[in-house]
Amino acid sequence: MTTFDDRERAFEAKFARDEEMMFRITARRNRLLGQWAAEHMGLNPAETDAYAKAVVQADFEEAGDEDIIRKLLGDLTAAGVDIDEASVRKAIEQQTIEARRQLIEAQR
């Protein structure tokens, strides 16, 4: 029975590590998205930092990416940036890849 218990604990530990890594990737991605949007809006460095933090906070409103898409699309449109939802979704994909790359590099 101990072999089964050991395997169960190992699977639980792996699941916890995987969930933590996904959380970190998503938070990093959202920060990168905030910086990307701030660049399009022409914000200065202090405003960019504050906006990136606001984007990270916005992701806690609901599960999934729809809250982030609404925030980015609304803020970019309000700032006079000509952008559509497909472009925001593409940026999400690109920044997810970049966030994963950065975190993997940081672990080396």
PyMOL commands that place a pseudoatom at each C-alpha (Angstrom):
pseudoatom trace, name=CA, resn=MET, resi=1, chain=A, elem=C, hetatm=0, pos=[0.000, 0.000, 0.000]
pseudoatom trace, name=CA, resn=THR, resi=2, chain=A, elem=C, hetatm=0, pos=[2.894, 2.389, 0.545]
pseudoatom trace, name=CA, resn=THR, resi=3, chain=A, elem=C, hetatm=0, pos=[3.831, 2.308, -3.152]
pseudoatom trace, name=CA, resn=PHE, resi=4, chain=A, elem=C, hetatm=0, pos=[0.341, 3.488, -4.037]
pseudoatom trace, name=CA, resn=ASP, resi=5, chain=A, elem=C, hetatm=0, pos=[0.487, 6.208, -1.367]
pseudoatom trace, name=CA, resn=ASP, resi=6, chain=A, elem=C, hetatm=0, pos=[3.889, 7.361, -2.631]
pseudoatom trace, name=CA, resn=ARG, resi=7, chain=A, elem=C, hetatm=0, pos=[2.595, 7.548, -6.197]
pseudoatom trace, name=CA, resn=GLU, resi=8, chain=A, elem=C, hetatm=0, pos=[-0.465, 9.464, -5.070]
pseudoatom trace, name=CA, resn=ARG, resi=9, chain=A, elem=C, hetatm=0, pos=[1.678, 12.000, -3.196]
pseudoatom trace, name=CA, resn=ALA, resi=10, chain=A, elem=C, hetatm=0, pos=[3.972, 12.332, -6.212]
pseudoatom trace, name=CA, resn=PHE, resi=11, chain=A, elem=C, hetatm=0, pos=[1.014, 13.034, -8.517]
pseudoatom trace, name=CA, resn=GLU, resi=12, chain=A, elem=C, hetatm=0, pos=[-0.397, 15.577, -6.059]
pseudoatom trace, name=CA, resn=ALA, resi=13, chain=A, elem=C, hetatm=0, pos=[2.971, 17.319, -5.795]
pseudoatom trace, name=CA, resn=LYS, resi=14, chain=A, elem=C, hetatm=0, pos=[3.314, 17.433, -9.593]
pseudoatom trace, name=CA, resn=PHE, resi=15, chain=A, elem=C, hetatm=0, pos=[-0.198, 18.814, -9.941]
pseudoatom trace, name=CA, resn=ALA, resi=16, chain=A, elem=C, hetatm=0, pos=[0.569, 21.542, -7.378]
pseudoatom trace, name=CA, resn=ARG, resi=17, chain=A, elem=C, hetatm=0, pos=[3.817, 22.473, -9.186]
pseudoatom trace, name=CA, resn=ASP, resi=18, chain=A, elem=C, hetatm=0, pos=[2.056, 22.569, -12.556]
pseudoatom trace, name=CA, resn=GLU, resi=19, chain=A, elem=C, hetatm=0, pos=[-0.741, 24.778, -11.190]
pseudoatom trace, name=CA, resn=GLU, resi=20, chain=A, elem=C, hetatm=0, pos=[1.755, 27.158, -9.594]
pseudoatom trace, name=CA, resn=MET, resi=21, chain=A, elem=C, hetatm=0, pos=[3.705, 27.379, -12.856]
pseudoatom trace, name=CA, resn=MET, resi=22, chain=A, elem=C, hetatm=0, pos=[0.520, 28.135, -14.836]
pseudoatom trace, name=CA, resn=PHE, resi=23, chain=A, elem=C, hetatm=0, pos=[-0.372, 30.867, -12.344]
pseudoatom trace, name=CA, resn=ARG, resi=24, chain=A, elem=C, hetatm=0, pos=[3.100, 32.394, -12.668]
pseudoatom trace, name=CA, resn=ILE, resi=25, chain=A, elem=C, hetatm=0, pos=[2.992, 32.199, -16.478]
pseudoatom trace, name=CA, resn=THR, resi=26, chain=A, elem=C, hetatm=0, pos=[-0.425, 33.871, -16.566]
pseudoatom trace, name=CA, resn=ALA, resi=27, chain=A, elem=C, hetatm=0, pos=[0.639, 36.651, -14.187]
pseudoatom trace, name=CA, resn=ARG, resi=28, chain=A, elem=C, hetatm=0, pos=[3.831, 37.275, -16.188]
pseudoatom trace, name=CA, resn=ARG, resi=29, chain=A, elem=C, hetatm=0, pos=[1.845, 37.190, -19.439]
pseudoatom trace, name=CA, resn=ASN, resi=30, chain=A, elem=C, hetatm=0, pos=[-0.619, 39.751, -18.103]
pseudoatom trace, name=CA, resn=ARG, resi=31, chain=A, elem=C, hetatm=0, pos=[2.215, 42.053, -17.048]
pseudoatom trace, name=CA, resn=LEU, resi=32, chain=A, elem=C, hetatm=0, pos=[3.743, 41.740, -20.524]
pseudoatom trace, name=CA, resn=LEU, resi=33, chain=A, elem=C, hetatm=0, pos=[0.330, 42.444, -22.065]
pseudoatom trace, name=CA, resn=GLY, resi=34, chain=A, elem=C, hetatm=0, pos=[0.042, 45.575, -19.939]
pseudoatom trace, name=CA, resn=GLN, resi=35, chain=A, elem=C, hetatm=0, pos=[3.428, 46.741, -21.170]
pseudoatom trace, name=CA, resn=TRP, resi=36, chain=A, elem=C, hetatm=0, pos=[2.471, 45.928, -24.767]
pseudoatom trace, name=CA, resn=ALA, resi=37, chain=A, elem=C, hetatm=0, pos=[-0.776, 47.901, -24.509]
pseudoatom trace, name=CA, resn=ALA, resi=38, chain=A, elem=C, hetatm=0, pos=[0.924, 50.791, -22.709]
pseudoatom trace, name=CA, resn=GLU, resi=39, chain=A, elem=C, hetatm=0, pos=[3.429, 51.033, -25.548]
pseudoatom trace, name=CA, resn=HIS, resi=40, chain=A, elem=C, hetatm=0, pos=[0.569, 51.259, -28.052]
pseudoatom trace, name=CA, resn=MET, resi=41, chain=A, elem=C, hetatm=0, pos=[-1.088, 53.949, -25.926]
pseudoatom trace, name=CA, resn=GLY, resi=42, chain=A, elem=C, hetatm=0, pos=[2.135, 55.949, -25.635]
pseudoatom trace, name=CA, resn=LEU, resi=43, chain=A, elem=C, hetatm=0, pos=[2.351, 55.846, -21.831]
pseudoatom trace, name=CA, resn=ASN, resi=44, chain=A, elem=C, hetatm=0, pos=[5.485, 56.948, -19.998]
pseudoatom trace, name=CA, resn=PRO, resi=45, chain=A, elem=C, hetatm=0, pos=[7.501, 54.433, -17.894]
pseudoatom trace, name=CA, resn=ALA, resi=46, chain=A, elem=C, hetatm=0, pos=[5.703, 55.199, -14.611]
pseudoatom trace, name=CA, resn=GLU, resi=47, chain=A, elem=C, hetatm=0, pos=[2.287, 54.965, -16.270]
pseudoatom trace, name=CA, resn=THR, resi=48, chain=A, elem=C, hetatm=0, pos=[3.364, 51.761, -18.036]
pseudoatom trace, name=CA, resn=ASP, resi=49, chain=A, elem=C, hetatm=0, pos=[4.295, 50.127, -14.733]
pseudoatom trace, name=CA, resn=ALA, resi=50, chain=A, elem=C, hetatm=0, pos=[1.008, 51.150, -13.115]
pseudoatom trace, name=CA, resn=TYR, resi=51, chain=A, elem=C, hetatm=0, pos=[-0.994, 50.012, -16.127]
pseudoatom trace, name=CA, resn=ALA, resi=52, chain=A, elem=C, hetatm=0, pos=[0.770, 46.629, -16.241]
pseudoatom trace, name=CA, resn=LYS, resi=53, chain=A, elem=C, hetatm=0, pos=[-0.135, 46.094, -12.574]
pseudoatom trace, name=CA, resn=ALA, resi=54, chain=A, elem=C, hetatm=0, pos=[-3.750, 47.046, -13.333]
pseudoatom trace, name=CA, resn=VAL, resi=55, chain=A, elem=C, hetatm=0, pos=[-3.900, 44.448, -16.110]
pseudoatom trace, name=CA, resn=VAL, resi=56, chain=A, elem=C, hetatm=0, pos=[-2.595, 41.764, -13.729]
pseudoatom trace, name=CA, resn=GLN, resi=57, chain=A, elem=C, hetatm=0, pos=[-5.289, 42.761, -11.196]
pseudoatom trace, name=CA, resn=ALA, resi=58, chain=A, elem=C, hetatm=0, pos=[-8.002, 42.730, -13.862]
pseudoatom trace, name=CA, resn=ASP, resi=59, chain=A, elem=C, hetatm=0, pos=[-7.441, 39.024, -14.467]
pseudoatom trace, name=CA, resn=PHE, resi=60, chain=A, elem=C, hetatm=0, pos=[-8.816, 38.214, -11.014]
pseudoatom trace, name=CA, resn=GLU, resi=61, chain=A, elem=C, hetatm=0, pos=[-12.318, 39.423, -11.973]
pseudoatom trace, name=CA, resn=GLU, resi=62, chain=A, elem=C, hetatm=0, pos=[-13.407, 36.162, -13.611]
pseudoatom trace, name=CA, resn=ALA, resi=63, chain=A, elem=C, hetatm=0, pos=[-11.987, 32.882, -14.844]
pseudoatom trace, name=CA, resn=GLY, resi=64, chain=A, elem=C, hetatm=0, pos=[-10.503, 32.829, -18.324]
pseudoatom trace, name=CA, resn=ASP, resi=65, chain=A, elem=C, hetatm=0, pos=[-9.109, 35.576, -20.508]
pseudoatom trace, name=CA, resn=GLU, resi=66, chain=A, elem=C, hetatm=0, pos=[-12.316, 37.443, -21.357]
pseudoatom trace, name=CA, resn=ASP, resi=67, chain=A, elem=C, hetatm=0, pos=[-11.814, 39.983, -18.547]
pseudoatom trace, name=CA, resn=ILE, resi=68, chain=A, elem=C, hetatm=0, pos=[-8.320, 40.789, -19.838]
pseudoatom trace, name=CA, resn=ILE, resi=69, chain=A, elem=C, hetatm=0, pos=[-9.539, 41.057, -23.430]
pseudoatom trace, name=CA, resn=ARG, resi=70, chain=A, elem=C, hetatm=0, pos=[-12.331, 43.456, -22.406]
pseudoatom trace, name=CA, resn=LYS, resi=71, chain=A, elem=C, hetatm=0, pos=[-9.911, 45.622, -20.395]
pseudoatom trace, name=CA, resn=LEU, resi=72, chain=A, elem=C, hetatm=0, pos=[-7.233, 45.795, -23.079]
pseudoatom trace, name=CA, resn=LEU, resi=73, chain=A, elem=C, hetatm=0, pos=[-9.681, 46.337, -25.916]
pseudoatom trace, name=CA, resn=GLY, resi=74, chain=A, elem=C, hetatm=0, pos=[-11.592, 48.990, -23.979]
pseudoatom trace, name=CA, resn=ASP, resi=75, chain=A, elem=C, hetatm=0, pos=[-8.491, 50.872, -22.839]
pseudoatom trace, name=CA, resn=LEU, resi=76, chain=A, elem=C, hetatm=0, pos=[-6.790, 50.748, -26.235]
pseudoatom trace, name=CA, resn=THR, resi=77, chain=A, elem=C, hetatm=0, pos=[-9.941, 51.908, -28.014]
pseudoatom trace, name=CA, resn=ALA, resi=78, chain=A, elem=C, hetatm=0, pos=[-10.459, 54.706, -25.470]
pseudoatom trace, name=CA, resn=ALA, resi=79, chain=A, elem=C, hetatm=0, pos=[-6.872, 55.836, -26.092]
pseudoatom trace, name=CA, resn=GLY, resi=80, chain=A, elem=C, hetatm=0, pos=[-7.602, 56.115, -29.816]
pseudoatom trace, name=CA, resn=VAL, resi=81, chain=A, elem=C, hetatm=0, pos=[-5.635, 53.023, -30.849]
pseudoatom trace, name=CA, resn=ASP, resi=82, chain=A, elem=C, hetatm=0, pos=[-7.149, 51.299, -33.879]
pseudoatom trace, name=CA, resn=ILE, resi=83, chain=A, elem=C, hetatm=0, pos=[-7.204, 47.659, -32.776]
pseudoatom trace, name=CA, resn=ASP, resi=84, chain=A, elem=C, hetatm=0, pos=[-9.591, 44.722, -32.935]
pseudoatom trace, name=CA, resn=GLU, resi=85, chain=A, elem=C, hetatm=0, pos=[-10.249, 41.727, -30.708]
pseudoatom trace, name=CA, resn=ALA, resi=86, chain=A, elem=C, hetatm=0, pos=[-8.286, 39.377, -32.979]
pseudoatom trace, name=CA, resn=SER, resi=87, chain=A, elem=C, hetatm=0, pos=[-5.169, 41.501, -32.514]
pseudoatom trace, name=CA, resn=VAL, resi=88, chain=A, elem=C, hetatm=0, pos=[-5.575, 41.426, -28.737]
pseudoatom trace, name=CA, resn=ARG, resi=89, chain=A, elem=C, hetatm=0, pos=[-6.038, 37.642, -28.784]
pseudoatom trace, name=CA, resn=LYS, resi=90, chain=A, elem=C, hetatm=0, pos=[-2.908, 37.283, -30.930]
pseudoatom trace, name=CA, resn=ALA, resi=91, chain=A, elem=C, hetatm=0, pos=[-0.978, 39.429, -28.446]
pseudoatom trace, name=CA, resn=ILE, resi=92, chain=A, elem=C, hetatm=0, pos=[-2.201, 37.156, -25.640]
pseudoatom trace, name=CA, resn=GLU, resi=93, chain=A, elem=C, hetatm=0, pos=[-0.837, 34.111, -27.474]
pseudoatom trace, name=CA, resn=GLN, resi=94, chain=A, elem=C, hetatm=0, pos=[2.501, 35.800, -28.169]
pseudoatom trace, name=CA, resn=GLN, resi=95, chain=A, elem=C, hetatm=0, pos=[2.921, 37.066, -24.614]
pseudoatom trace, name=CA, resn=THR, resi=96, chain=A, elem=C, hetatm=0, pos=[2.024, 33.638, -23.200]
pseudoatom trace, name=CA, resn=ILE, resi=97, chain=A, elem=C, hetatm=0, pos=[4.902, 32.141, -25.168]
pseudoatom trace, name=CA, resn=GLU, resi=98, chain=A, elem=C, hetatm=0, pos=[7.234, 34.919, -24.021]
pseudoatom trace, name=CA, resn=ALA, resi=99, chain=A, elem=C, hetatm=0, pos=[6.177, 34.572, -20.371]
pseudoatom trace, name=CA, resn=ARG, resi=100, chain=A, elem=C, hetatm=0, pos=[6.782, 30.818, -20.470]
pseudoatom trace, name=CA, resn=ARG, resi=101, chain=A, elem=C, hetatm=0, pos=[10.207, 31.384, -22.062]
pseudoatom trace, name=CA, resn=GLN, resi=102, chain=A, elem=C, hetatm=0, pos=[11.179, 33.947, -19.432]
pseudoatom trace, name=CA, resn=LEU, resi=103, chain=A, elem=C, hetatm=0, pos=[10.159, 31.705, -16.544]
pseudoatom trace, name=CA, resn=ILE, resi=104, chain=A, elem=C, hetatm=0, pos=[11.980, 28.687, -17.963]
pseudoatom trace, name=CA, resn=GLU, resi=105, chain=A, elem=C, hetatm=0, pos=[15.124, 30.794, -18.446]
pseudoatom trace, name=CA, resn=ALA, resi=106, chain=A, elem=C, hetatm=0, pos=[14.859, 32.100, -14.880]
pseudoatom trace, name=CA, resn=GLN, resi=107, chain=A, elem=C, hetatm=0, pos=[14.809, 28.533, -13.536]
pseudoatom trace, name=CA, resn=ARG, resi=108, chain=A, elem=C, hetatm=0, pos=[18.102, 27.597, -15.197]
for i in range(1, 108): cmd.bond("trace and resi %d" % i, "trace and resi %d" % (i + 1))
show_as sticks, trace
zoom trace
